[in-house]
Amino acid sequence: MSISIENPIVYPVSQITAPNRIALAPMTNTQSHDDGRLSDDEAKWLKQRIDGGFGTIITAGAYVDALGKSWNGQIGIHNHATKESFTPLTEAFRKGNSVGIIQLFHGGMRAMYDKNTNQSPSGGKNSRGETIARKMDIDEIHSAINAHIEAAYRSKQAGFHGVEIHGAHGYLIHQFLSSETNKRTDLWGGSTKHRERFLLQIVRGIREKCGSDFVVGVRLSPEDANWFHGIDFDACLDLSCRLAEDEGVDYIHISLWDAFKAADKYPEKGPAISHFKKALPKITPLMTAGKIWSGQDAKDILSYGADVLALGRVAIAHPNWVNEYLNNDLYNPTKPPFSISHLENAGLNHSFIEYMRKWKGFVGNND
Ligand SMILES: Cc1cc2nc3c(=O)[nH]c(=O)nc-3n(C[C@H](O)[C@H](O)[C@H](O)COP(=O)(O)O)c2cc1C
């Protein structure tokens, strides 16, 4: 039987069920307080997507430690005050029947501080070769692992259904996984096995501390893209399978930026996402994101093997995407550029609209 968007999805370890196959992709939106507390604006933005029918909602990356913060207005889950600020949102998830997941984030060398404060596996440099971060010592590595575990526990106490561990896009976990940014020669770097240790200890610690009735997902970049490098497609495939088979992960989220694309390593061998579907245990949901805009796009990516589709930019502009699709499976929402009034109606505050100007062509020039 073929799978449809309107079919529920069970996250298999926690046994928590989302009512459909569409997720809101994690998206930093700079709408919250500078101490990391969730603001009314960001809560409103997320609640609009609950009302719009999204079965799973993943928040923006929330820093697990003050040292991992990367943007002003970013949410955090690093202390008691931030934890408390999420309660009205998690109540809305339960009322609205959406599965609420918070993304756990640490910027590492790409945090917002200077080269003496930003942390990295082996000392970070930017593309101009300038030093932007210092090398973490062993105590700091343990402390960063612990920060992720404690943040997950706080998330559970705040009422989230689960967490997504952000292991993609060149942030701290990715920096450990990458052969380009992890040049350590101890147990935390060098071989693939050593480079994976940081992520695996986070996953194990979270499962142990939060129990099995809590969704634990992992987001990974499967190959080099943009500014983040040093990941091999097959190593990522293998890691994903072990996370699903041995580590009690509820879903694997592959971030491709273009869900239709073939792997750069295997340009002739069909969509990258299909390789993951073939390799992963049948029971483990495979989530992906990237350039899914219309109802037809979503159906195509499901047919490539994804189980859950995370919508990014289209969901910024079209908060009712899921309800619209359920009324008309040929739903083809309007494309950028969007006027400021359109984006305000979609729940974006001034700061988020300004942030979206970084995404070329998204915000119209004429308002
Ligand atoms: C404004 C914006 C903020 C984003 N912030 C995050 C983030 O906090 N964490 C993350 O894993 N990905 C982040 N992403 C990537 C998205 O989750 C998604 O993978 C990407 O936008 C591709 O999907 P799309 O083509 O549907 O936009 C962000 C993307 C956008 C557009």
Ligand as a Chemical Component Dictionary entry (heavy atoms), coordinates in Angstrom:
data_LIG
# 
_chem_comp.id                   LIG 
_chem_comp.type                 NON-POLYMER 
_chem_comp.pdbx_formal_charge   0 
_chem_comp.three_letter_code    LIG 
# 
loop_
_chem_comp_atom.comp_id 
_chem_comp_atom.atom_id 
_chem_comp_atom.alt_atom_id 
_chem_comp_atom.type_symbol 
_chem_comp_atom.charge 
_chem_comp_atom.model_Cartn_x 
_chem_comp_atom.model_Cartn_y 
_chem_comp_atom.model_Cartn_z 
_chem_comp_atom.pdbx_ordinal 
LIG C1  C1  C 0 15.238 31.018 7.771  1  
LIG C2  C2  C 0 15.792 29.636 7.891  2  
LIG C3  C3  C 0 16.312 29.217 9.108  3  
LIG C4  C4  C 0 16.814 27.918 9.250  4  
LIG N1  N1  N 0 17.237 27.487 10.482 5  
LIG C5  C5  C 0 17.556 26.191 10.675 6  
LIG C6  C6  C 0 17.789 25.675 11.979 7  
LIG O1  O1  O 0 17.679 26.372 13.001 8  
LIG N2  N2  N 0 18.131 24.372 12.089 9  
LIG C7  C7  C 0 18.238 23.549 10.996 10 
LIG O2  O2  O 0 18.544 22.357 11.143 11 
LIG N3  N3  N 0 17.980 24.009 9.749  12 
LIG C8  C8  C 0 17.617 25.278 9.571  13 
LIG N4  N4  N 0 17.265 25.716 8.322  14 
LIG C9  C9  C 0 17.192 24.757 7.198  15 
LIG C10 C10 C 0 15.746 24.222 7.034  16 
LIG O3  O3  O 0 15.386 23.409 8.132  17 
LIG C11 C11 C 0 15.558 23.408 5.725  18 
LIG O4  O4  O 0 16.332 22.250 5.791  19 
LIG C12 C12 C 0 15.959 24.202 4.483  20 
LIG O5  O5  O 0 15.385 25.496 4.530  21 
LIG C13 C13 C 0 15.529 23.518 3.194  22 
LIG O6  O6  O 0 14.128 23.403 3.134  23 
LIG P1  P1  P 0 13.243 24.397 2.198  24 
LIG O7  O7  O 0 13.796 24.301 0.818  25 
LIG O8  O8  O 0 11.847 23.831 2.340  26 
LIG O9  O9  O 0 13.371 25.770 2.753  27 
LIG C14 C14 C 0 16.812 27.026 8.149  28 
LIG C15 C15 C 0 16.307 27.475 6.919  29 
LIG C16 C16 C 0 15.785 28.742 6.793  30 
LIG C17 C17 C 0 15.181 29.150 5.476  31 
# 
loop_
_chem_comp_bond.comp_id 
_chem_comp_bond.atom_id_1 
_chem_comp_bond.atom_id_2 
_chem_comp_bond.value_order 
_chem_comp_bond.pdbx_ordinal 
LIG C1  C2  SING 1  
LIG C2  C3  SING 2  
LIG C2  C16 DOUB 3  
LIG C3  C4  DOUB 4  
LIG C4  N1  SING 5  
LIG C4  C14 SING 6  
LIG N1  C5  DOUB 7  
LIG C5  C6  SING 8  
LIG C5  C8  SING 9  
LIG C6  O1  DOUB 10 
LIG C6  N2  SING 11 
LIG N2  C7  SING 12 
LIG C7  O2  DOUB 13 
LIG C7  N3  SING 14 
LIG N3  C8  DOUB 15 
LIG C8  N4  SING 16 
LIG N4  C9  SING 17 
LIG N4  C14 SING 18 
LIG C9  C10 SING 19 
LIG C10 O3  SING 20 
LIG C10 C11 SING 21 
LIG C11 O4  SING 22 
LIG C11 C12 SING 23 
LIG C12 O5  SING 24 
LIG C12 C13 SING 25 
LIG C13 O6  SING 26 
LIG O6  P1  SING 27 
LIG P1  O7  DOUB 28 
LIG P1  O8  SING 29 
LIG P1  O9  SING 30 
LIG C14 C15 DOUB 31 
LIG C15 C16 SING 32 
LIG C16 C17 SING 33 
# 
